[in-house]
């Protein structure tokens, strides 16, 4: 992995961290995870095991540090590692260049995987706050987050893809 790739991945993680930190928790301290969008973007632009591993660990730690969910550090780290791995696997199943439509579809699926993983780990490790249920939090937080992340990817992916073509050769998938 070259320095340029590391810098771009770091930029995506940094943008995701800022978005994750400034978006307030709205339902039992849970908030939409815009950091996922940046992680997915990095995986689609640099689909290799090293990049996926680095993104998963960095994104998990930073989202764990900036979470407003009580006891959410461990669920965030586990969630990002599982989600990045499964997202990468789904991306490799397509074996074709990602388009904005495929990016949006993968983002929606990845967000659902992330939300379910986070809630399951949180339930097992620290419990869900305020007597909330898994299904209640899934409907109240994960589904709206998937919608927001998907719309964000529809807007961001073509822009970043265009910029990458102008300044950097995007690895072919």
N, C-alpha and C positions, 0 to 999 in steps of 0.2 A: 504494500500500500504506500502510495507516495504522499508527500507533504501536502500537495494541493487537495487531495482527497480528504486527508485528515482535517484540514482547515475548513473545507466545506461541510463535513460532517459535524465539526465543532460548532460551526455557525448555525446549522439546523438545531442542534441540541440547545445552543444559547437562546435562539429565538423561541423554541419550545419552553425553555425554562422561564423566560420572561412572561410568556402567555400564561403558563401554569401558575406563576406566582401572583400575577395581578388579577386573574379571574377569581372572584370571591366564591366561597363555598355557599351553596344555597339550600341544600337539603341534607340535614344531619352532618354538616361539614363536608359533604361531597360536592365536587365541582366538575364541570366538563373538562376533560383532559385533552387540551389542544396540543400537548406535547406529543401525543400519539401521532397526530398529523405530520409533525416534523420527523418523527422516527420513521413513519411509513414512507415519507418522501425520500429520506436518506437511503432506505432499503431499496426503493424502486430505482433510484439513480445509480447506486453502487451495490448491485446484487451479488455480494460475495460473503463467505462465512466470516471473514475477519471484520468487515464493516458491520455486519449484522450483530456480531458479538459485542463489539465496541459500543454501538448504538444502544443495544439492549441494556448493557450494564450502566453506561453513563446516564441514559434516560431514566432507568429505574432508580438509581441513587438520587439524582436531582429531583425527580418527581416525589420521591419519598421524603426528601428534606423539605420540600415546599408544600407538602400536603396539609390540608386543614382537617383531614379525617383523623379522629383519635386512634393512635396506634397504627397509622397507615404506612409506616416505612416499609416493613417486611412485605405486606401485600403489594405495595407498589413495585418493589424490586422483583418479586416472583412474577407478578403480572407482566412486567415489561419483557422479561426473559422468555416466558412462555409465548407471549403474543408475538414478539419479534421472530421467534423460531417458526411458529405456525404461519405467520404472514409471509416469511421468506419461502416456506414450503409451498404455499398457495401460489406465490409469484412464479416459482419454478415450474409448477404444473402448467401454467399458461404457455411457457416457453417462447412467447412472442413479445415483441416490444409493447410496453405498457402504453395505453392510450388514456386520455382523460376519463373515458367511460370505465375502462378496466381499473384505473386508479381509484375512481369513486367507489366502484363495487368492492374492491379489495379493502378500501378504507372503512366502509360500512361493516364488512365482515370482521375485519381486524378489531374495530371498536367493540363489537359485540363480544368477541373472544376476550378482549382485554377487560371489559366490564364484568363478564361472568367470572373470569379468573380472579380479578380483584375482590369481588364480593365473596366468592367461595373461600379464598385464603383469609380474608378479613373475618368471616364468620367462624372459621376454624381456629384462628390465632387469637383474635381479640374480641370477637363478637360484633354484632351490628348494633349501632347506637340507638337508644330510645325505643327499644323493642321493635325496630323496623324489621321487615321481612326481606328475604332475598328478592322475591318477586316484586315487592313494593319498590325497593331501591332500583331494581332493574328497569322497571317501567318509568319511575320518576327521574332517574339520572342517566342510565345507560342509553336508552332509546333516544332521548333528546340530544345526548352527546354524539351518538352515531350520526344523527341528522346534521348537526353543526359541523362535525369533522368532515362529513361527506361533501357538504356544500363548500367548506374551506378548501378541500382538495380539488374540487372542480375548478375553483378560481385560481389556486396557487400552482397546481401541477403544470398547466400549459405555459404559464409565465416562467417558471423555473426551468422547464424543459427548453424553452426558447433561449433563455439566457445561457444555459449550459451549452447549447449548440453554437452560440456565438463565441464563447470564451473557452470552452473546454470540450474535448471529445468525450461524449457520454458513452460508457461501455455498452456494447450491444448485448441484448439479452437473448 
